[in-house]
Amino acid sequence: MMNVQVDSKAIELYSSRAYVVGITGASGSVYGVRLIQVLLQFGITVHIVISNAGWRVIKEELRWNTTDREGLLSEKFGSYAGTYHYHPVADIGASIASGSYRVDGMIIMPCSMGTLSSIAHGSSENLMTRAADVMMKESRTLVLVPRETPLHAIHLENMLTLARLGVRMIPAMPAFYFGPKSMDDLINFLVGKVLDSLNIDHRLFTRWGDTNEQQGEQNPHRTN
């Protein structure tokens, strides 16, 4: 269980929010897992959608036993302040497939080039891409965290198409100016950049211009 210390005022401030978090088959499933954990610790409601390829990457990268998917999610996400709802990617009739169902936004982290292409071309062939399409048509926040390298022209053109529509593109490019000391620090940096785009105050990394003293030597939002 990943812990950040979140005070009661922060939970009160953010607990009315709800977000969809998608995890695709791009490498970096740990990013999406960490994002879900942090959102739940803020008391936020999280709707989880994981593609079939995403489940495979979770198994291979995190070494999790994905045989009982719902049982695994309960084990990993069931002990936080917020609540989560799992929607199978084939459930095109799920609540989040409709614009009439209110959520504050959606983050796909990591986002594969295949999913990004489907969203850019309005192809709602599953719940992941349909929910993303709903975010755009309802003018809600949509954040994509693409994880691919190198990028060819089609990848870049699809990203540009979405950026022009107001989709926030946060490539999985960790920074080093804040002096990361572990893999967790790099993961938290990317999650923190997503939280910034959602206007959620956090201290997952030291910002440029801040000193360790300003952040606190024992950063209350650092992982244990």
Residue pairs with C-beta under 8 A, 6 or more apart in sequence:
1 37
1 76
1 79
2 34
2 37
2 38
2 223
2 224
3 41
3 223
3 224
4 38
4 41
4 202
4 204
4 220
4 221
4 222
4 223
5 220
5 221
6 41
6 42
6 43
6 81
6 221
10 42
10 43
10 201
11 42
11 43
11 81
12 43
14 42
14 43
14 44
14 200
15 42
15 43
15 44
15 81
15 82
17 44
17 45
17 104
18 44
18 45
18 46
18 47
18 102
18 103
18 104
19 39
19 44
19 45
19 46
19 47
19 103
19 104
19 105
19 106
19 107
19 198
20 46
20 47
20 48
20 49
20 96
20 103
20 105
20 106
20 107
20 131
20 135
21 32
21 35
21 36
21 39
21 46
21 47
21 48
21 49
21 106
21 107
21 108
21 109
22 32
22 48
22 49
22 50
22 51
22 54
22 106
22 107
22 108
22 109
22 111
22 115
22 128
22 131
22 132
23 29
23 32
23 33
23 48
23 49
23 50
23 51
23 54
23 58
23 108
23 109
23 110
24 51
24 53
24 54
24 108
24 110
24 111
24 112
24 114
24 115
24 128
25 51
25 52
25 53
25 54
25 56
25 57
25 112
25 114
26 57
26 110
26 111
26 112
26 113
26 115
26 146
26 147
26 148
27 57
27 61
27 110
27 147
28 61
28 109
28 110
28 145
28 147
28 172
29 54
29 57
29 58
29 61
29 62
29 110
30 61
30 62
30 187
31 109
31 110
31 145
31 147
31 172
31 187
31 190
31 191
32 54
32 109
32 110
33 58
33 62
33 76
34 187
34 188
34 191
35 107
35 109
35 191
35 194
36 46
36 48
36 77
36 84
37 76
37 77
37 80
38 191
38 195
38 202
38 204
39 46
39 82
40 46
40 77
40 80
40 81
40 82
40 83
40 84
41 80
41 81
41 82
42 81
42 82
42 200
43 81
43 82
44 82
45 82
45 83
45 84
45 85
46 77
46 82
46 83
46 84
46 85
47 84
47 85
47 87
47 95
47 96
47 103
47 131
48 73
48 77
48 84
48 85
48 86
48 87
49 87
49 89
49 96
49 127
49 128
49 131
50 58
50 69
50 89
51 89
51 112
51 115
51 126
51 128
52 89
53 112
55 66
55 69
56 66
58 64
58 66
59 65
59 66
64 72
64 76
65 72
66 72
69 86
70 86
73 84
73 86
77 84
78 84
85 95
87 94
87 95
87 96
87 127
88 94
88 127
89 126
89 127
89 128
90 126
90 127
91 97
91 127
92 124
92 126
92 127
92 130
94 127
95 101
96 103
96 106
96 127
96 131
96 134
97 127
97 130
97 131
97 134
98 134
99 134
99 137
99 138
103 140
104 140
104 141
104 198
105 135
105 140
105 141
105 142
105 143
105 198
106 131
106 132
106 135
106 140
106 141
106 142
106 143
107 142
107 143
107 144
107 145
107 194
107 198
108 115
108 128
108 132
108 143
108 144
108 145
109 143
109 144
109 145
109 190
109 194
110 145
110 146
110 147
110 172
111 144
111 145
111 146
111 147
112 146
112 147
112 148
113 146
113 148
113 155
113 158
115 128
115 129
115 132
116 144
116 146
116 155
116 158
116 159
116 162
117 123
117 154
117 158
118 124
118 125
118 129
119 129
119 132
119 133
119 136
119 144
119 162
119 167
120 158
120 159
120 161
120 162
121 158
122 133
123 129
124 130
124 133
132 142
134 140
135 141
135 142
136 142
136 165
136 166
136 167
139 166
141 168
141 197
141 198
142 166
142 167
142 168
143 167
143 168
143 170
143 194
143 197
143 198
144 162
144 167
144 168
144 169
144 170
145 170
145 171
145 172
145 190
145 194
146 155
146 159
146 169
146 171
146 172
147 171
147 172
148 155
159 169
162 169
163 169
168 197
170 190
170 193
170 194
170 197
172 190
174 180
174 186
174 187
174 189
174 190
175 189
177 208
178 185
178 189
178 205
178 206
178 207
178 208
179 206
180 186
180 189
180 205
184 223
185 205
188 204
188 205
188 222
188 223
189 204
189 205
191 204
192 202
192 204
192 205
195 201
195 202
195 204
196 202
202 221
203 215
203 216
203 219
203 220
203 221
203 222
204 221
204 222
206 212
206 215
206 219
207 215
